[in-house]
Amino acid sequence: QVQLVESGGGLVQPGGSLRLSCVASGSILSIYAMGWYRQAPGKQRELVAVITSGGNTNYADSVKGRFTISRDNAKNTVYLQMNSLKPEDTAVYYCNADLRSVNTRGYWWGQGTQVTVSS
């Protein structure tokens, strides 16, 4: 069984920073791309950032220059450093991983962590 567990969300003032973490555990053979998505109330889930196993990254235009995605392959962990946060960044942030387990290959999701940017 595979699990993705996020941490690091919370309440922060505009202009502040947060660092999200997501650890993948279980019967994992390989992890390919890992990414962060977010969903604000009343909106569709959207891609925030993605990183391949080789370290190539891609960001949503709305977060370029403010957010940085990174990963530690040895720890099966992906991070999202979020700086210069804005109220419009408020959302539930979900971790996603394209990985191969002992049984199958597919996409797994974490349970989500709330990020609220407000004064």
Buried (B, 14 or more C-beta within 10 A) or exposed (E): EBEBBBEBBEEBEEEBEBBBBBBBEEEBEEBEBBBBBBBBEEEEBEBBBBBBBEEEEBBBEEBEEBBBBBBEEEEBBBBBBBBEBEEEBBBBBBBBBBBBBEEEEEEBEBEBBEBBBEE
